[in-house]
Amino acid sequence: MNRQALGCLAVGMLLAGAMVRAEDWPQWGGVHRDNKSAETGLLKSWPTDGPALLWSGTNIGKGYSGVAVAKGVTYVVGENTMTAFDPAGKIKWQQHGKAFGRDSTPTVDGDLIFVRTPTEAASLDAETGSIKWECNTIAKFQVDPKKGNRNAESLLVDGNNLILTVGGTAGLVAVNKLTGETVWQSTVNDYPAWCSPALISCGKRKIVVTMMFTQMVGVDAGTGALLWSYPVIHSNPVYCNTPVLADGVVFSCVSQGWGDVGLQLADDGASVKEAYHKKDFAISCGGFVELNGYAYAATDSGGMCLKIKTGEKAWGPDKGGIFYSVKLLKLCRAG
């Protein structure tokens, strides 16, 4: 998203017919962090002048953050600013401070909001915007600030734990979401690379999966134990795409020069082995959508579809973007 564009926010009417309460989109990637929406009744075509503008807001700070929506309230962060808009587009509250950055989408969990900058993490009251706790993660976890600031993650909640990518000898940590106190520290010993982590399940085990500066890692969500890692070496280690699990394969991709990888996950989740590593499905940023075992994306080469289990290309590249809902998978081709 254009950095200048986030100095303002516009909300348009995309649902056909009367205005209804849309589903929540409480964090990066939506309810399940998978870029999927269960909305129905979307307009099949737009009016000539575009969807009707419902409301707009200004003076929210510059940045790249997406919005989070919960209980009809829209939350957005910009540089040193966080703003909550009520359903009518009026400012419900606004906060200023070093806990609010340019890059990370807020995470809403019940009555709490969690925000992240390269150096700070904080929890806020969703109703009032008051700060519950705040932590300088560089200082607390003794991270080299020159390496630990490559961070644009949107925070992941797992039960009572909040997962943070901090870098240094810990790499990943979990803190109590109510207090900010440390629950566990991993031994990943690597640095952030802009990725927002995923939480996957393998039997009774839950695994935090993310891209670090030199590797993709899987960490036990309950203990922080490093289960497995896979080397990822790139001249420009900006790994913005959140990994997914489909058909027993952990899949992710980075920009041109490295491409995509599928890792076969062991039945107990404690190890992986390379299923494939190819260079077709390269994405600098923007992510992809997994649907029925296939990954769809506007890659660096154009629109493409890939079978995650095998890495085989189903079609593409072709120019275009992508959106998924329960009854709609539409490839919007340019030109």
C-alpha positions as CSV (number, residue, x, y, z in Angstrom):
1,M,0.0,0.0,0.0
2,N,1.3,3.5,-0.9
3,R,2.8,5.1,2.2
4,Q,1.2,8.5,1.5
5,A,-2.2,6.9,1.0
6,L,-2.5,6.0,4.6
7,G,-2.6,9.6,5.6
8,C,-6.3,9.1,4.9
9,L,-8.8,6.2,4.9
10,A,-11.8,5.6,2.7
11,V,-14.5,3.0,3.1
12,G,-16.7,2.1,0.2
13,M,-20.0,0.1,-0.1
14,L,-19.1,-3.3,-1.7
15,L,-22.1,-5.3,-0.6
16,A,-25.2,-5.5,-2.8
17,G,-28.5,-4.3,-1.4
18,A,-29.0,-2.9,2.1
19,M,-26.1,-2.1,4.5
20,V,-25.5,-5.1,6.8
21,R,-23.0,-5.8,9.5
22,A,-19.9,-7.3,7.8
23,E,-17.9,-10.1,9.3
24,D,-14.9,-9.0,11.5
25,W,-11.5,-8.7,10.0
26,P,-9.7,-8.5,13.3
27,Q,-6.1,-8.9,12.2
28,W,-3.6,-9.4,9.4
29,G,-5.1,-11.7,6.8
30,G,-8.6,-11.8,8.5
31,V,-10.1,-14.0,11.1
32,H,-7.8,-17.0,10.4
33,R,-4.8,-15.0,9.0
34,D,-5.3,-16.7,5.6
35,N,-6.5,-13.9,3.4
36,K,-10.0,-15.4,3.1
37,S,-13.3,-13.8,3.6
38,A,-16.6,-15.5,4.2
39,E,-18.6,-12.5,3.0
40,T,-21.4,-13.1,0.4
41,G,-23.6,-10.8,-1.5
42,L,-20.7,-8.9,-3.1
43,L,-21.3,-6.8,-6.1
44,K,-20.7,-8.7,-9.3
45,S,-19.8,-5.5,-11.1
46,W,-19.1,-2.0,-9.9
47,P,-21.1,1.1,-10.8
48,T,-19.4,3.3,-13.4
49,D,-18.4,5.7,-10.7
50,G,-17.3,3.0,-8.3
51,P,-18.9,1.9,-5.0
52,A,-20.6,4.5,-2.9
53,L,-18.3,6.2,-0.4
54,L,-19.7,5.6,3.1
55,W,-17.1,7.6,5.1
56,S,-13.5,8.7,5.1
57,G,-11.0,9.8,7.7
58,T,-7.8,11.8,7.7
59,N,-4.8,12.7,9.9
60,I,-4.2,9.0,10.8
61,G,-0.4,9.0,10.1
62,K,1.6,7.7,7.2
63,G,2.4,4.1,6.8
64,Y,1.7,0.7,5.1
65,S,-0.6,-0.8,7.7
66,G,-3.8,-2.6,6.8
67,V,-6.9,-2.1,8.9
68,A,-8.5,-4.3,11.5
69,V,-12.2,-4.4,12.0
70,A,-14.0,-5.8,15.1
71,K,-17.5,-5.2,16.4
72,G,-18.0,-2.5,13.8
73,V,-15.0,-0.5,14.8
74,T,-12.1,0.1,12.4
75,Y,-8.6,0.3,13.8
76,V,-5.6,1.6,11.9
77,V,-2.1,2.6,12.8
78,G,0.2,5.2,11.1
79,E,3.5,6.7,12.1
80,N,3.2,7.4,15.9
81,T,-0.6,7.3,15.7
82,M,-3.4,4.8,16.2
83,T,-7.0,5.6,15.4
84,A,-10.3,3.9,16.0
85,F,-13.4,4.8,13.9
86,D,-16.9,3.9,14.8
87,P,-19.3,2.4,12.2
88,A,-20.3,5.9,11.1
89,G,-16.7,6.9,10.4
90,K,-16.4,9.2,13.4
91,I,-13.2,9.0,15.5
92,K,-13.9,6.9,18.6
93,W,-10.5,7.5,20.0
94,Q,-6.9,8.3,18.9
95,Q,-3.6,7.6,20.6
96,H,-0.1,8.9,19.9
97,G,3.2,7.4,20.9
98,K,6.2,5.3,20.0
99,A,4.2,2.1,20.2
100,F,2.5,2.9,16.9
101,G,4.5,2.3,13.7
102,R,4.0,2.4,10.0
103,D,4.0,-1.2,8.9
104,S,2.1,-3.6,11.2
105,T,-1.7,-4.2,11.1
106,P,-3.3,-4.2,14.6
107,T,-4.5,-7.5,16.1
108,V,-7.8,-7.3,17.9
109,D,-8.5,-10.1,20.5
110,G,-11.7,-9.6,22.5
111,D,-11.3,-6.4,24.5
112,L,-7.6,-6.0,23.7
113,I,-5.6,-4.7,20.8
114,F,-2.0,-5.6,20.1
115,V,0.4,-3.4,18.1
116,R,4.0,-3.6,17.0
117,T,6.8,-1.5,15.8
118,P,10.4,-2.7,15.1
119,T,11.3,-1.8,18.7
120,E,8.1,-1.8,20.7
121,A,5.1,-4.0,21.4
122,A,2.0,-2.8,23.3
123,S,-1.5,-3.8,24.4
124,L,-4.4,-1.4,24.4
125,D,-8.0,-1.4,25.6
126,A,-10.2,-1.7,22.5
127,E,-12.9,0.5,23.9
128,T,-10.9,3.4,25.2
129,G,-7.5,3.1,23.6
130,S,-5.7,3.3,26.9
131,I,-2.4,1.4,27.0
132,K,-2.4,-1.7,29.2
133,W,1.2,-2.5,28.9
134,E,4.2,-1.6,26.6
135,C,7.6,-3.2,26.1
136,N,10.8,-2.2,24.3
137,T,11.6,-5.6,22.8
138,I,15.1,-4.6,21.7
139,A,16.1,-3.7,25.3
140,K,14.2,-6.5,27.1
141,F,15.5,-9.3,24.9
142,Q,19.0,-7.8,24.3
143,V,18.7,-7.6,20.6
144,D,21.2,-5.8,18.2
145,P,19.1,-2.8,17.2
146,K,20.7,-2.7,13.7
147,K,19.4,-6.2,13.0
148,G,16.3,-6.4,15.2
149,N,14.6,-3.4,13.5
150,R,13.8,-5.3,10.3
151,N,10.4,-6.1,11.6
152,A,6.9,-5.4,10.2
153,E,5.1,-8.4,11.8
154,S,1.4,-8.3,12.7
155,L,1.2,-9.9,16.1
156,L,-0.2,-13.5,16.6
157,V,-2.4,-14.5,19.5
158,D,-2.4,-18.1,20.7
159,G,-4.7,-18.5,23.7
160,N,-3.2,-16.4,26.5
161,N,0.0,-16.0,24.7
162,L,1.2,-13.3,22.3
163,I,3.9,-14.3,19.9
164,L,6.7,-11.9,19.1
165,T,9.5,-12.1,16.6
166,V,12.3,-10.2,18.4
167,G,15.5,-11.5,17.0
168,G,18.8,-12.3,18.7
169,T,19.5,-15.4,20.7
170,A,15.8,-15.8,21.4
171,G,14.5,-15.2,17.9
172,L,10.8,-15.8,18.9
173,V,9.2,-15.3,22.3
174,A,5.8,-15.6,23.8
175,V,4.5,-13.1,26.4
176,N,1.4,-13.2,28.5
177,K,-1.1,-11.1,26.5
178,L,-2.6,-9.6,29.7
179,T,0.6,-8.5,31.3
180,G,3.4,-8.6,28.7
181,E,5.5,-10.9,31.0
182,T,7.7,-13.5,29.2
183,V,6.2,-17.0,29.0
184,W,8.9,-18.6,26.8
185,Q,11.9,-17.8,24.7
186,S,13.0,-19.9,21.7
187,T,16.6,-20.7,20.7
188,V,16.1,-19.7,17.1
189,N,19.1,-17.2,17.2
190,D,18.1,-15.3,14.1
191,Y,16.6,-11.9,13.2
192,P,13.3,-10.7,11.8
193,A,12.7,-10.5,8.1
194,W,9.3,-8.6,7.9
195,C,7.2,-11.8,8.1
196,S,4.0,-12.2,10.1
197,P,4.0,-15.7,11.7
198,A,1.4,-18.4,11.1
199,L,0.0,-20.8,13.7
200,I,-0.5,-24.3,12.3
201,S,-1.8,-27.5,13.9
202,C,-0.3,-31.0,13.5
203,G,-2.2,-33.5,15.6
204,K,-2.3,-32.2,19.2
205,R,0.8,-30.0,18.5
206,K,0.5,-26.3,17.6
207,I,3.5,-24.8,15.7
208,V,4.5,-21.2,15.1
209,V,5.9,-21.0,11.6
210,T,7.6,-17.9,10.2
211,M,10.4,-16.7,7.9
212,M,13.5,-15.4,9.7
213,F,16.5,-13.6,8.2
214,T,18.2,-16.8,7.1
215,Q,15.7,-19.6,7.6
216,M,12.1,-20.7,7.8
217,V,11.4,-22.1,11.3
218,G,8.9,-24.1,13.2
219,V,8.6,-23.6,16.9
220,D,6.4,-25.4,19.4
221,A,3.7,-22.9,20.4
222,G,3.5,-24.3,23.9
223,T,7.1,-24.4,24.9
224,G,9.1,-22.4,22.4
225,A,11.3,-25.3,21.5
226,L,12.8,-25.1,18.0
227,L,11.4,-28.1,16.1
228,W,12.9,-27.6,12.7
229,S,14.4,-25.0,10.3
230,Y,15.1,-24.7,6.6
231,P,17.7,-22.4,5.1
232,V,16.5,-19.4,3.1
233,I,19.3,-17.3,1.7
234,H,18.5,-14.2,-0.5
235,S,20.4,-11.1,-1.4
236,N,17.4,-9.0,-0.2
237,P,15.9,-10.8,2.8
238,V,12.5,-9.2,2.9
239,Y,10.2,-12.1,3.4
240,C,6.7,-10.6,3.7
241,N,4.6,-13.7,2.9
242,T,3.1,-15.7,5.7
243,P,3.6,-19.5,5.3
244,V,0.6,-21.9,5.1
245,L,0.1,-25.6,5.7
246,A,-1.9,-27.6,3.0
247,D,-2.0,-31.3,2.3
248,G,0.8,-31.9,4.9
249,V,3.2,-29.4,3.2
250,V,4.4,-26.1,4.7
251,F,4.6,-23.7,1.9
252,S,6.0,-20.2,1.5
253,C,7.7,-18.0,-1.1
254,V,9.9,-15.0,-1.4
255,S,10.9,-12.7,-4.3
256,Q,12.7,-13.5,-7.5
257,G,16.0,-15.2,-7.2
258,W,14.8,-17.7,-4.6
259,G,11.1,-18.5,-5.4
260,D,9.0,-21.0,-3.5
261,V,9.5,-24.0,-1.2
262,G,7.3,-26.9,0.0
263,L,8.4,-28.7,3.2
264,Q,6.8,-32.1,4.0
265,L,5.8,-32.0,7.6
266,A,6.3,-35.1,9.7
267,D,3.2,-36.6,11.3
268,D,4.3,-35.4,14.8
269,G,5.2,-31.9,13.4
270,A,8.8,-32.3,14.8
271,S,10.6,-32.3,11.5
272,V,10.4,-31.4,7.8
273,K,12.0,-32.5,4.6
274,E,12.2,-30.6,1.4
275,A,9.4,-31.7,-1.0
276,Y,10.5,-29.1,-3.7
277,H,12.2,-25.8,-4.1
278,K,11.4,-23.9,-7.3
279,K,11.7,-20.4,-8.6
280,D,8.4,-20.0,-10.4
281,F,6.2,-18.7,-7.7
282,A,8.1,-15.6,-6.6
283,I,6.3,-12.9,-4.6
284,S,8.0,-9.8,-3.2
285,C,5.0,-8.9,-1.0
286,G,1.2,-9.1,-1.1
287,G,0.9,-12.7,-0.1
288,F,-1.2,-15.5,-1.7
289,V,-4.4,-17.4,-1.1
290,E,-4.5,-21.1,-0.4
291,L,-7.7,-22.8,-1.7
292,N,-8.3,-26.6,-1.8
293,G,-4.6,-27.3,-1.8
294,Y,-3.7,-24.7,-4.5
295,A,-1.9,-21.3,-4.0
296,Y,-3.1,-18.4,-6.0
297,A,-1.3,-15.1,-6.3
298,A,-0.2,-12.1,-8.3
299,T,3.5,-13.1,-8.4
300,D,6.4,-11.0,-9.6
301,S,5.8,-12.5,-13.0
302,G,2.0,-12.2,-13.0
303,G,-1.1,-14.1,-11.9
304,M,-0.3,-17.8,-11.2
305,C,-1.7,-20.9,-9.6
306,L,0.4,-23.7,-8.0
307,K,-0.4,-27.1,-6.5
308,I,1.1,-26.9,-3.0
309,K,1.7,-30.6,-2.4
310,T,3.9,-31.0,-5.5
311,G,4.9,-27.5,-6.5
312,E,3.5,-28.1,-10.0
313,K,2.3,-25.0,-11.8
314,A,-1.4,-25.3,-12.7
315,W,-1.5,-22.2,-14.8
316,G,0.1,-18.8,-15.4
317,P,1.9,-16.5,-15.2
318,D,-0.7,-14.0,-16.4
319,K,-1.2,-10.4,-15.4
320,G,-3.7,-9.8,-12.6
321,G,-4.6,-9.7,-8.9
322,I,-6.8,-12.0,-6.8
323,F,-9.6,-12.1,-4.2
324,Y,-11.3,-15.0,-2.6
325,S,-14.7,-15.4,-0.9
326,V,-16.8,-18.5,-0.2
327,K,-18.7,-18.3,-3.5
328,L,-16.3,-16.2,-5.5
329,L,-12.8,-16.8,-6.9
330,K,-12.3,-14.2,-9.4
331,L,-9.0,-13.5,-11.3
332,C,-9.1,-9.8,-12.2
333,R,-7.0,-9.5,-15.3
334,A,-5.6,-6.2,-16.4
335,G,-6.1,-4.7,-19.8
